[in-house]
Amino acid sequence: MNRVVYDAGVLVAADRSVRAVWAEHRIRLEAGIVAVVPAPVVAQVSRSPRQVQLRRLLRGCQVTALTEQDAHAAGHLLGHAGSSDVVDAVVAYAAAQLGADVVTGDPADIGRLLDAAGSSAQLIGL
């Protein structure tokens, strides 16, 4: 199993207690794989302190900051891919930098951004 980056769809599904997402997350943790979640992904889905399941999932993840350098690189990806979703670009950039796969509910957009990054990351659907 490879290292993974979670996109917003994973966090939303976990918050909604989708069993398959929780099962896969648990398998990764048991294999010693800690999923990476860029901080802008958290911002995209966090709406209330009552999102207990979201916070529970994030305890088993590595939430990474977005530096100025990362922001410029994600913006470059957006321009190169002809896309406009900043958070998807941050996810793709993180995956490319880490050599990680992406767990996503949006494989078309993420795939286009990964291609623009020259990444061979695999897309793992929800």
N, CA, C and O atoms as CSV, one atom per row, in Angstrom:
chain,resi,resn,atom,element,x,y,z
A,1,MET,N,N,0.839,-1.179,0.000
A,1,MET,CA,C,0.000,0.000,0.000
A,1,MET,C,C,0.887,1.247,0.000
A,1,MET,O,O,1.862,1.323,0.748
A,2,ASN,N,N,0.545,2.209,-0.834
A,2,ASN,CA,C,1.310,3.448,-0.939
A,2,ASN,C,C,0.772,4.529,-0.011
A,2,ASN,O,O,-0.348,4.447,0.493
A,3,ARG,N,N,1.594,5.529,0.193
A,3,ARG,CA,C,1.176,6.723,0.919
A,3,ARG,C,C,0.039,7.394,0.149
A,3,ARG,O,O,-0.002,7.313,-1.079
A,4,VAL,N,N,-0.878,8.049,0.846
A,4,VAL,CA,C,-2.023,8.677,0.182
A,4,VAL,C,C,-2.261,10.087,0.685
A,4,VAL,O,O,-1.890,10.456,1.799
A,5,VAL,N,N,-2.901,10.868,-0.193
A,5,VAL,CA,C,-3.408,12.188,0.150
A,5,VAL,C,C,-4.919,12.107,0.014
A,5,VAL,O,O,-5.425,11.591,-0.983
A,6,TYR,N,N,-5.645,12.612,1.005
A,6,TYR,CA,C,-7.102,12.628,0.967
A,6,TYR,C,C,-7.586,13.957,0.398
A,6,TYR,O,O,-7.051,15.017,0.725
A,7,ASP,N,N,-8.606,13.888,-0.460
A,7,ASP,CA,C,-9.250,15.116,-0.919
A,7,ASP,C,C,-10.503,15.370,-0.079
A,7,ASP,O,O,-10.810,14.603,0.834
A,8,ALA,N,N,-11.212,16.431,-0.384
A,8,ALA,CA,C,-12.383,16.827,0.412
A,8,ALA,C,C,-13.470,15.760,0.421
A,8,ALA,O,O,-14.159,15.593,1.428
A,9,GLY,N,N,-13.632,15.043,-0.673
A,9,GLY,CA,C,-14.660,14.010,-0.736
A,9,GLY,C,C,-14.491,12.942,0.324
A,9,GLY,O,O,-15.476,12.425,0.852
A,10,VAL,N,N,-13.257,12.609,0.639
A,10,VAL,CA,C,-12.993,11.608,1.680
A,10,VAL,C,C,-13.443,12.135,3.040
A,10,VAL,O,O,-14.077,11.420,3.816
A,11,LEU,N,N,-13.111,13.386,3.316
A,11,LEU,CA,C,-13.490,13.966,4.598
A,11,LEU,C,C,-15.000,14.085,4.744
A,11,LEU,O,O,-15.547,13.834,5.819
A,12,VAL,N,N,-15.667,14.464,3.672
A,12,VAL,CA,C,-17.131,14.562,3.696
A,12,VAL,C,C,-17.737,13.176,3.941
A,12,VAL,O,O,-18.647,13.023,4.756
A,13,ALA,N,N,-17.224,12.176,3.232
A,13,ALA,CA,C,-17.747,10.812,3.403
A,13,ALA,C,C,-17.513,10.303,4.822
A,13,ALA,O,O,-18.390,9.669,5.408
A,14,ALA,N,N,-16.349,10.575,5.367
A,14,ALA,CA,C,-16.067,10.152,6.744
A,14,ALA,C,C,-17.000,10.854,7.722
A,14,ALA,O,O,-17.499,10.241,8.666
A,15,ASP,N,N,-17.232,12.148,7.490
A,15,ASP,CA,C,-18.130,12.905,8.357
A,15,ASP,C,C,-19.550,12.349,8.302
A,15,ASP,O,O,-20.300,12.442,9.273
A,16,ARG,N,N,-19.908,11.774,7.165
A,16,ARG,CA,C,-21.230,11.162,6.994
A,16,ARG,C,C,-21.245,9.687,7.389
A,16,ARG,O,O,-22.223,8.977,7.154
A,17,SER,N,N,-20.150,9.240,7.991
A,17,SER,CA,C,-20.012,7.856,8.492
A,17,SER,C,C,-20.133,6.805,7.398
A,17,SER,O,O,-20.740,5.756,7.616
A,18,VAL,N,N,-19.572,7.068,6.240
A,18,VAL,CA,C,-19.560,6.078,5.164
A,18,VAL,C,C,-18.601,4.953,5.568
A,18,VAL,O,O,-17.396,5.167,5.698
A,19,ARG,N,N,-19.142,3.780,5.759
A,19,ARG,CA,C,-18.373,2.659,6.303
A,19,ARG,C,C,-17.163,2.291,5.467
A,19,ARG,O,O,-16.105,1.992,6.020
A,20,ALA,N,N,-17.292,2.304,4.160
A,20,ALA,CA,C,-16.176,1.923,3.290
A,20,ALA,C,C,-14.985,2.855,3.480
A,20,ALA,O,O,-13.839,2.406,3.476
A,21,VAL,N,N,-15.245,4.138,3.644
A,21,VAL,CA,C,-14.165,5.104,3.850
A,21,VAL,C,C,-13.466,4.828,5.172
A,21,VAL,O,O,-12.238,4.839,5.249
A,22,TRP,N,N,-14.255,4.581,6.210
A,22,TRP,CA,C,-13.669,4.279,7.508
A,22,TRP,C,C,-12.888,2.971,7.480
A,22,TRP,O,O,-11.828,2.872,8.098
A,23,ALA,N,N,-13.395,1.970,6.774
A,23,ALA,CA,C,-12.699,0.681,6.691
A,23,ALA,C,C,-11.354,0.838,5.991
A,23,ALA,O,O,-10.348,0.307,6.462
A,24,GLU,N,N,-11.324,1.557,4.880
A,24,GLU,CA,C,-10.070,1.772,4.153
A,24,GLU,C,C,-9.087,2.598,4.981
A,24,GLU,O,O,-7.885,2.334,4.980
A,25,HIS,N,N,-9.602,3.584,5.676
A,25,HIS,CA,C,-8.748,4.419,6.541
A,25,HIS,C,C,-8.115,3.549,7.634
A,25,HIS,O,O,-6.924,3.668,7.923
A,26,ARG,N,N,-8.907,2.697,8.219
A,26,ARG,CA,C,-8.397,1.813,9.275
A,26,ARG,C,C,-7.337,0.860,8.739
A,26,ARG,O,O,-6.318,0.632,9.392
A,27,ILE,N,N,-7.572,0.301,7.551
A,27,ILE,CA,C,-6.586,-0.597,6.935
A,27,ILE,C,C,-5.259,0.134,6.725
A,27,ILE,O,O,-4.188,-0.414,6.983
A,28,ARG,N,N,-5.347,1.368,6.259
A,28,ARG,CA,C,-4.120,2.157,6.061
A,28,ARG,C,C,-3.394,2.366,7.396
A,28,ARG,O,O,-2.184,2.161,7.490
A,29,LEU,N,N,-4.133,2.770,8.407
A,29,LEU,CA,C,-3.506,3.005,9.705
A,29,LEU,C,C,-2.855,1.735,10.248
A,29,LEU,O,O,-1.751,1.780,10.789
A,30,GLU,N,N,-3.538,0.611,10.103
A,30,GLU,CA,C,-2.976,-0.654,10.585
A,30,GLU,C,C,-1.727,-1.050,9.807
A,30,GLU,O,O,-0.873,-1.767,10.328
A,31,ALA,N,N,-1.614,-0.585,8.559
A,31,ALA,CA,C,-0.432,-0.849,7.741
A,31,ALA,C,C,0.665,0.184,7.984
A,31,ALA,O,O,1.730,0.126,7.370
A,32,GLY,N,N,0.396,1.130,8.885
A,32,GLY,CA,C,1.372,2.159,9.197
A,32,GLY,C,C,1.385,3.320,8.226
A,32,GLY,O,O,2.347,4.087,8.187
A,33,ILE,N,N,0.322,3.460,7.438
A,33,ILE,CA,C,0.219,4.545,6.458
A,33,ILE,C,C,-0.687,5.632,7.026
A,33,ILE,O,O,-1.875,5.409,7.263
A,34,VAL,N,N,-0.114,6.798,7.238
A,34,VAL,CA,C,-0.873,7.935,7.750
A,34,VAL,C,C,-1.200,8.832,6.557
A,34,VAL,O,O,-0.301,9.364,5.906
A,35,ALA,N,N,-2.477,8.992,6.279
A,35,ALA,CA,C,-2.911,9.820,5.154
A,35,ALA,C,C,-2.552,11.276,5.400
A,35,ALA,O,O,-2.591,11.766,6.529
A,36,VAL,N,N,-2.202,11.955,4.309
A,36,VAL,CA,C,-1.904,13.382,4.355
A,36,VAL,C,C,-3.148,14.145,3.921
A,36,VAL,O,O,-3.807,13.776,2.950
A,37,VAL,N,N,-3.459,15.204,4.643
A,37,VAL,CA,C,-4.580,16.080,4.299
A,37,VAL,C,C,-4.061,17.519,4.306
A,37,VAL,O,O,-3.752,18.055,5.370
A,38,PRO,N,N,-3.960,18.153,3.132
A,38,PRO,CA,C,-3.552,19.554,3.130
A,38,PRO,C,C,-4.576,20.417,3.883
A,38,PRO,O,O,-5.782,20.194,3.772
A,39,ALA,N,N,-4.090,21.395,4.642
A,39,ALA,CA,C,-4.965,22.241,5.463
A,39,ALA,C,C,-6.109,22.878,4.670
A,39,ALA,O,O,-7.208,22.993,5.211
A,40,PRO,N,N,-5.906,23.303,3.404
A,40,PRO,CA,C,-7.042,23.875,2.675
A,40,PRO,C,C,-8.197,22.882,2.466
A,40,PRO,O,O,-9.347,23.294,2.317
A,41,VAL,N,N,-7.896,21.600,2.457
A,41,VAL,CA,C,-8.959,20.592,2.341
A,41,VAL,C,C,-9.816,20.621,3.597
A,41,VAL,O,O,-11.042,20.539,3.525
A,42,VAL,N,N,-9.167,20.739,4.746
A,42,VAL,CA,C,-9.905,20.830,6.009
A,42,VAL,C,C,-10.792,22.073,5.991
A,42,VAL,O,O,-11.958,22.016,6.382
A,43,ALA,N,N,-10.238,23.186,5.540
A,43,ALA,CA,C,-11.014,24.432,5.485
A,43,ALA,C,C,-12.226,24.302,4.574
A,43,ALA,O,O,-13.275,24.890,4.839
A,44,GLN,N,N,-12.080,23.535,3.503
A,44,GLN,CA,C,-13.173,23.383,2.549
A,44,GLN,C,C,-14.363,22.642,3.146
A,44,GLN,O,O,-15.502,22.902,2.756
A,45,VAL,N,N,-14.130,21.732,4.077
A,45,VAL,CA,C,-15.234,20.908,4.582
A,45,VAL,C,C,-15.633,21.193,6.031
A,45,VAL,O,O,-16.698,20.764,6.474
A,46,SER,N,N,-14.799,21.904,6.763
A,46,SER,CA,C,-15.092,22.160,8.172
A,46,SER,C,C,-16.145,23.256,8.298
A,46,SER,O,O,-15.948,24.381,7.839
A,47,ARG,N,N,-17.250,22.913,8.919
A,47,ARG,CA,C,-18.345,23.871,9.062
A,47,ARG,C,C,-18.802,24.083,10.492
A,47,ARG,O,O,-19.440,25.088,10.807
A,48,SER,N,N,-18.468,23.119,11.371
A,48,SER,CA,C,-18.995,23.187,12.729
A,48,SER,C,C,-18.121,22.366,13.667
A,48,SER,O,O,-17.580,21.333,13.273
A,49,PRO,N,N,-17.982,22.824,14.913
A,49,PRO,CA,C,-17.244,22.011,15.887
A,49,PRO,C,C,-17.974,20.710,16.223
A,49,PRO,O,O,-17.422,19.833,16.888
A,50,ARG,N,N,-19.205,20.596,15.762
A,50,ARG,CA,C,-19.978,19.377,16.026
A,50,ARG,C,C,-19.711,18.278,14.998
A,50,ARG,O,O,-20.336,17.220,15.060
A,51,GLN,N,N,-18.805,18.505,14.065
A,51,GLN,CA,C,-18.459,17.478,13.081
A,51,GLN,C,C,-17.488,16.485,13.727
A,51,GLN,O,O,-16.300,16.454,13.406
A,52,VAL,N,N,-18.012,15.696,14.623
A,52,VAL,CA,C,-17.212,14.777,15.423
A,52,VAL,C,C,-16.498,13.753,14.550
A,52,VAL,O,O,-15.322,13.465,14.772
A,53,GLN,N,N,-17.187,13.205,13.570
A,53,GLN,CA,C,-16.574,12.181,12.725
A,53,GLN,C,C,-15.418,12.768,11.907
A,53,GLN,O,O,-14.400,12.105,11.712
A,54,LEU,N,N,-15.567,13.990,11.435
A,54,LEU,CA,C,-14.497,14.650,10.693
A,54,LEU,C,C,-13.263,14.787,11.584
A,54,LEU,O,O,-12.155,14.445,11.172
A,55,ARG,N,N,-13.456,15.276,12.777
A,55,ARG,CA,C,-12.331,15.458,13.693
A,55,ARG,C,C,-11.715,14.130,14.095
A,55,ARG,O,O,-10.503,14.041,14.289
A,56,ARG,N,N,-12.523,13.118,14.219
A,56,ARG,CA,C,-12.021,11.774,14.533
A,56,ARG,C,C,-11.116,11.281,13.408
A,56,ARG,O,O,-10.033,10.758,13.672
A,57,LEU,N,N,-11.546,11.440,12.162
A,57,LEU,CA,C,-10.723,11.023,11.027
A,57,LEU,C,C,-9.399,11.788,11.021
A,57,LEU,O,O,-8.337,11.195,10.828
A,58,LEU,N,N,-9.462,13.086,11.228
A,58,LEU,CA,C,-8.259,13.914,11.152
A,58,LEU,C,C,-7.234,13.561,12.230
A,58,LEU,O,O,-6.042,13.809,12.046
A,59,ARG,N,N,-7.675,12.990,13.348
A,59,ARG,CA,C,-6.720,12.552,14.373
A,59,ARG,C,C,-5.803,11.464,13.844
A,59,ARG,O,O,-4.690,11.290,14.341
A,60,GLY,N,N,-6.262,10.731,12.837
A,60,GLY,CA,C,-5.448,9.672,12.241
A,60,GLY,C,C,-4.795,10.095,10.936
A,60,GLY,O,O,-4.405,9.247,10.134
A,61,CYS,N,N,-4.671,11.398,10.717
A,61,CYS,CA,C,-4.076,11.933,9.486
A,61,CYS,C,C,-2.976,12.932,9.830
A,61,CYS,O,O,-2.871,13.401,10.963
A,62,GLN,N,N,-2.179,13.237,8.848
A,62,GLN,CA,C,-1.195,14.304,8.974
A,62,GLN,C,C,-1.727,15.494,8.198
A,62,GLN,O,O,-1.761,15.466,6.968
A,63,VAL,N,N,-2.144,16.540,8.898
A,63,VAL,CA,C,-2.625,17.752,8.242
A,63,VAL,C,C,-1.412,18.634,7.977
A,63,VAL,O,O,-0.667,18.981,8.893
A,64,THR,N,N,-1.225,18.994,6.700
A,64,THR,CA,C,-0.047,19.769,6.307
A,64,THR,C,C,-0.423,21.210,5.976
A,64,THR,O,O,-1.495,21.485,5.437
A,65,ALA,N,N,0.475,22.106,6.309
A,65,ALA,CA,C,0.271,23.531,6.048
A,65,ALA,C,C,0.481,23.837,4.568
A,65,ALA,O,O,1.117,23.071,3.844
A,66,LEU,N,N,-0.061,24.961,4.136
A,66,LEU,CA,C,0.140,25.457,2.779
A,66,LEU,C,C,1.102,26.640,2.870
A,66,LEU,O,O,0.749,27.706,3.375
A,67,THR,N,N,2.315,26.436,2.376
A,67,THR,CA,C,3.302,27.509,2.389
A,67,THR,C,C,3.106,28.406,1.167
A,67,THR,O,O,2.362,28.071,0.246
A,68,GLU,N,N,3.773,29.525,1.176
A,68,GLU,CA,C,3.709,30.405,0.011
A,68,GLU,C,C,4.232,29.694,-1.235
A,68,GLU,O,O,3.658,29.827,-2.316
A,69,GLN,N,N,5.312,28.945,-1.084
A,69,GLN,CA,C,5.876,28.184,-2.214
A,69,GLN,C,C,4.858,27.174,-2.737
A,69,GLN,O,O,4.684,27.037,-3.948
A,70,ASP,N,N,4.185,26.464,-1.827
A,70,ASP,CA,C,3.155,25.501,-2.225
A,70,ASP,C,C,2.023,26.197,-2.963
A,70,ASP,O,O,1.519,25.682,-3.961
A,71,ALA,N,N,1.622,27.362,-2.477
A,71,ALA,CA,C,0.525,28.101,-3.099
A,71,ALA,C,C,0.886,28.507,-4.529
A,71,ALA,O,O,0.061,28.393,-5.436
A,72,HIS,N,N,2.110,28.978,-4.729
A,72,HIS,CA,C,2.539,29.336,-6.086
A,72,HIS,C,C,2.572,28.113,-6.992
A,72,HIS,O,O,2.160,28.183,-8.150
A,73,ALA,N,N,3.062,26.988,-6.466
A,73,ALA,CA,C,3.131,25.763,-7.265
A,73,ALA,C,C,1.734,25.261,-7.628
A,73,ALA,O,O,1.510,24.819,-8.755
A,74,ALA,N,N,0.801,25.326,-6.689
A,74,ALA,CA,C,-0.577,24.912,-6.971
A,74,ALA,C,C,-1.202,25.836,-8.013
A,74,ALA,O,O,-1.918,25.376,-8.904
A,75,GLY,N,N,-0.934,27.128,-7.904
A,75,GLY,CA,C,-1.433,28.071,-8.899
A,75,GLY,C,C,-0.869,27.783,-10.286
A,75,GLY,O,O,-1.580,27.884,-11.286
A,76,HIS,N,N,0.406,27.427,-10.339
A,76,HIS,CA,C,1.023,27.061,-11.616
A,76,HIS,C,C,0.321,25.842,-12.216
A,76,HIS,O,O,0.061,25.794,-13.418
A,77,LEU,N,N,0.020,24.864,-11.369
A,77,LEU,CA,C,-0.709,23.674,-11.834
A,77,LEU,C,C,-2.065,24.051,-12.411
A,77,LEU,O,O,-2.473,23.529,-13.448
A,78,LEU,N,N,-2.756,24.953,-11.742
A,78,LEU,CA,C,-4.063,25.399,-12.238
A,78,LEU,C,C,-3.936,25.981,-13.637
A,78,LEU,O,O,-4.726,25.661,-14.526
A,79,GLY,N,N,-2.949,26.829,-13.826
A,79,GLY,CA,C,-2.754,27.430,-15.138
A,79,GLY,C,C,-2.383,26.408,-16.185
A,79,GLY,O,O,-2.886,26.449,-17.308
A,80,HIS,N,N,-1.499,25.487,-15.823
A,80,HIS,CA,C,-1.041,24.470,-16.770
A,80,HIS,C,C,-2.156,23.502,-17.153
A,80,HIS,O,O,-2.223,23.044,-18.293
A,81,ALA,N,N,-3.031,23.192,-16.195
A,81,ALA,CA,C,-4.112,22.227,-16.443
A,81,ALA,C,C,-5.377,22.894,-16.955
A,81,ALA,O,O,-6.313,22.209,-17.368
A,82,GLY,N,N,-5.419,24.222,-16.932
A,82,GLY,CA,C,-6.637,24.916,-17.346
A,82,GLY,C,C,-7.785,24.658,-16.393
A,82,GLY,O,O,-8.931,24.496,-16.812
A,83,SER,N,N,-7.473,24.621,-15.113
A,83,SER,CA,C,-8.461,24.309,-14.082
A,83,SER,C,C,-8.613,25.514,-13.156
A,83,SER,O,O,-7.850,26.476,-13.249
A,84,SER,N,N,-9.603,25.457,-12.261
A,84,SER,CA,C,-9.811,26.593,-11.369
A,84,SER,C,C,-10.023,26.209,-9.908
A,84,SER,O,O,-10.186,27.096,-9.070
A,85,ASP,N,N,-10.028,24.919,-9.573
A,85,ASP,CA,C,-10.281,24.495,-8.197
A,85,ASP,C,C,-8.970,24.493,-7.408
A,85,ASP,O,O,-8.147,23.589,-7.552
A,86,VAL,N,N,-8.795,25.507,-6.583
A,86,VAL,CA,C,-7.556,25.682,-5.835
A,86,VAL,C,C,-7.283,24.500,-4.912
A,86,VAL,O,O,-6.150,24.026,-4.832
A,87,VAL,N,N,-8.299,24.026,-4.223
A,87,VAL,CA,C,-8.090,22.932,-3.271
A,87,VAL,C,C,-7.680,21.652,-3.999
A,87,VAL,O,O,-6.803,20.933,-3.521
A,88,ASP,N,N,-8.289,21.357,-5.133
A,88,ASP,CA,C,-7.859,20.199,-5.914
A,88,ASP,C,C,-6.406,20.340,-6.352
A,88,ASP,O,O,-5.659,19.362,-6.356
A,89,ALA,N,N,-6.008,21.549,-6.718
A,89,ALA,CA,C,-4.617,21.773,-7.133
A,89,ALA,C,C,-3.658,21.544,-5.970
A,89,ALA,O,O,-2.575,20.990,-6.160
A,90,VAL,N,N,-4.044,21.963,-4.775
A,90,VAL,CA,C,-3.211,21.738,-3.594
A,90,VAL,C,C,-3.084,20.245,-3.322
A,90,VAL,O,O,-2.000,19.770,-2.986
A,91,VAL,N,N,-4.170,19.503,-3.461
A,91,VAL,CA,C,-4.139,18.048,-3.274
A,91,VAL,C,C,-3.208,17.408,-4.293
A,91,VAL,O,O,-2.370,16.582,-3.930
A,92,ALA,N,N,-3.342,17.774,-5.558
A,92,ALA,CA,C,-2.503,17.203,-6.615
A,92,ALA,C,C,-1.038,17.556,-6.393
A,92,ALA,O,O,-0.163,16.705,-6.552
A,93,TYR,N,N,-0.769,18.789,-6.031
A,93,TYR,CA,C,0.609,19.204,-5.777
A,93,TYR,C,C,1.205,18.410,-4.618
A,93,TYR,O,O,2.338,17.937,-4.704
A,94,ALA,N,N,0.446,18.262,-3.537
A,94,ALA,CA,C,0.940,17.499,-2.382
A,94,ALA,C,C,1.249,16.060,-2.779
A,94,ALA,O,O,2.286,15.514,-2.401
A,95,ALA,N,N,0.350,15.452,-3.539
A,95,ALA,CA,C,0.565,14.069,-3.970
A,95,ALA,C,C,1.818,13.961,-4.848
A,95,ALA,O,O,2.618,13.040,-4.686
A,96,ALA,N,N,1.977,14.895,-5.763
A,96,ALA,CA,C,3.145,14.876,-6.648
A,96,ALA,C,C,4.436,15.029,-5.845
A,96,ALA,O,O,5.417,14.334,-6.109
A,97,GLN,N,N,4.438,15.928,-4.874
A,97,GLN,CA,C,5.628,16.162,-4.058
A,97,GLN,C,C,5.980,14.944,-3.203
A,97,GLN,O,O,7.155,14.635,-3.003
A,98,LEU,N,N,4.958,14.263,-2.706
A,98,LEU,CA,C,5.174,13.130,-1.800
A,98,LEU,C,C,5.319,11.798,-2.520
A,98,LEU,O,O,5.719,10.803,-1.916
A,99,GLY,N,N,4.995,11.777,-3.806
A,99,GLY,CA,C,4.957,10.496,-4.521
A,99,GLY,C,C,3.835,9.628,-3.989
A,99,GLY,O,O,3.950,8.404,-3.930
A,100,ALA,N,N,2.741,10.283,-3.600
A,100,ALA,CA,C,1.613,9.585,-2.972
A,100,ALA,C,C,0.458,9.443,-3.943
A,100,ALA,O,O,0.347,10.196,-4.910
A,101,ASP,N,N,-0.393,8.480,-3.678
A,101,ASP,CA,C,-1.632,8.321,-4.429
A,101,ASP,C,C,-2.683,9.257,-3.835
A,101,ASP,O,O,-2.497,9.796,-2.744
A,102,VAL,N,N,-3.793,9.448,-4.561
A,102,VAL,CA,C,-4.849,10.344,-4.103
A,102,VAL,C,C,-6.155,9.577,-3.959
A,102,VAL,O,O,-6.610,8.930,-4.902
A,103,VAL,N,N,-6.754,9.652,-2.779
A,103,VAL,CA,C,-8.088,9.100,-2.561
A,103,VAL,C,C,-9.047,10.256,-2.818
A,103,VAL,O,O,-8.979,11.293,-2.158
A,104,THR,N,N,-9.948,10.063,-3.792
A,104,THR,CA,C,-10.757,11.188,-4.261
A,104,THR,C,C,-12.148,10.767,-4.703
A,104,THR,O,O,-12.386,9.631,-5.112
A,105,GLY,N,N,-13.041,11.713,-4.606
A,105,GLY,CA,C,-14.371,11.549,-5.176
A,105,GLY,C,C,-14.473,12.302,-6.493
A,105,GLY,O,O,-15.537,12.327,-7.112
A,106,ASP,N,N,-13.380,12.916,-6.925
A,106,ASP,CA,C,-13.356,13.750,-8.129
A,106,ASP,C,C,-12.168,13.363,-9.013
A,106,ASP,O,O,-11.258,14.169,-9.207
A,107,PRO,N,N,-12.166,12.148,-9.546
A,107,PRO,CA,C,-10.986,11.673,-10.271
A,107,PRO,C,C,-10.668,12.449,-11.551
A,107,PRO,O,O,-9.495,12.548,-11.913
A,108,ALA,N,N,-11.648,12.995,-12.240
A,108,ALA,CA,C,-11.382,13.691,-13.499
A,108,ALA,C,C,-10.536,14.941,-13.257
A,108,ALA,O,O,-9.498,15.117,-13.895
A,109,ASP,N,N,-10.967,15.805,-12.344
A,109,ASP,CA,C,-10.223,17.040,-12.088
A,109,ASP,C,C,-8.861,16.767,-11.453
A,109,ASP,O,O,-7.855,17.346,-11.863
A,110,ILE,N,N,-8.830,15.900,-10.473
A,110,ILE,CA,C,-7.562,15.580,-9.814
A,110,ILE,C,C,-6.612,14.931,-10.828
A,110,ILE,O,O,-5.421,15.242,-10.847
A,111,GLY,N,N,-7.127,14.048,-11.652
A,111,GLY,CA,C,-6.298,13.387,-12.664
A,111,GLY,C,C,-5.673,14.375,-13.628
A,111,GLY,O,O,-4.498,14.252,-13.973
A,112,ARG,N,N,-6.447,15.352,-14.065
A,112,ARG,CA,C,-5.929,16.374,-14.986
A,112,ARG,C,C,-4.811,17.169,-14.315
A,112,ARG,O,O,-3.808,17.489,-14.953
A,113,LEU,N,N,-4.978,17.483,-13.048
A,113,LEU,CA,C,-3.958,18.229,-12.315
A,113,LEU,C,C,-2.713,17.388,-12.069
A,113,LEU,O,O,-1.595,17.896,-12.150
A,114,LEU,N,N,-2.895,16.115,-11.771
A,114,LEU,CA,C,-1.740,15.224,-11.601
A,114,LEU,C,C,-0.964,15.098,-12.902
A,114,LEU,O,O,0.266,15.091,-12.900
A,115,ASP,N,N,-1.683,15.000,-14.009
A,115,ASP,CA,C,-1.019,14.958,-15.319
A,115,ASP,C,C,-0.211,16.223,-15.550
A,115,ASP,O,O,0.920,16.156,-16.031
A,116,ALA,N,N,-0.776,17.374,-15.212
A,116,ALA,CA,C,-0.077,18.650,-15.378
A,116,ALA,C,C,1.172,18.709,-14.503
A,116,ALA,O,O,2.150,19.372,-14.848
A,117,ALA,N,N,1.131,18.011,-13.369
A,117,ALA,CA,C,2.278,17.981,-12.458
A,117,ALA,C,C,3.311,16.945,-12.885
A,117,ALA,O,O,4.396,16.872,-12.308
A,118,GLY,N,N,2.976,16.143,-13.898
A,118,GLY,CA,C,3.881,15.084,-14.332
A,118,GLY,C,C,3.976,13.951,-13.330
A,118,GLY,O,O,4.980,13.242,-13.271
A,119,SER,N,N,2.932,13.787,-12.549
A,119,SER,CA,C,2.909,12.773,-11.494
A,119,SER,C,C,2.353,11.454,-12.012
A,119,SER,O,O,1.463,11.427,-12.861
A,120,SER,N,N,2.890,10.378,-11.490
A,120,SER,CA,C,2.370,9.043,-11.820
A,120,SER,C,C,1.478,8.516,-10.698
A,120,SER,O,O,1.241,7.311,-10.606
A,121,ALA,N,N,0.988,9.404,-9.855
A,121,ALA,CA,C,0.130,9.006,-8.737
A,121,ALA,C,C,-1.111,8.293,-9.255
A,121,ALA,O,O,-1.650,8.628,-10.310
A,122,GLN,N,N,-1.540,7.323,-8.502
A,122,GLN,CA,C,-2.766,6.584,-8.824
A,122,GLN,C,C,-3.938,7.273,-8.142
A,122,GLN,O,O,-3.803,7.849,-7.062
A,123,LEU,N,N,-5.090,7.201,-8.800
A,123,LEU,CA,C,-6.330,7.727,-8.218
A,123,LEU,C,C,-7.084,6.566,-7.595
A,123,LEU,O,O,-7.284,5.528,-8.226
A,124,ILE,N,N,-7.494,6.752,-6.367
A,124,ILE,CA,C,-8.260,5.740,-5.647
A,124,ILE,C,C,-9.638,6.347,-5.400
A,124,ILE,O,O,-9.765,7.318,-4.654
A,125,GLY,N,N,-10.663,5.784,-6.018
A,125,GLY,CA,C,-12.015,6.319,-5.878
A,125,GLY,C,C,-12.631,5.963,-4.549
A,125,GLY,O,O,-12.215,5.025,-3.869
A,126,LEU,N,N,-13.641,6.744,-4.197
A,126,LEU,CA,C,-14.358,6.501,-2.936
A,126,LEU,C,C,-15.261,5.304,-3.062
A,126,LEU,O,O,-15.946,4.943,-2.105
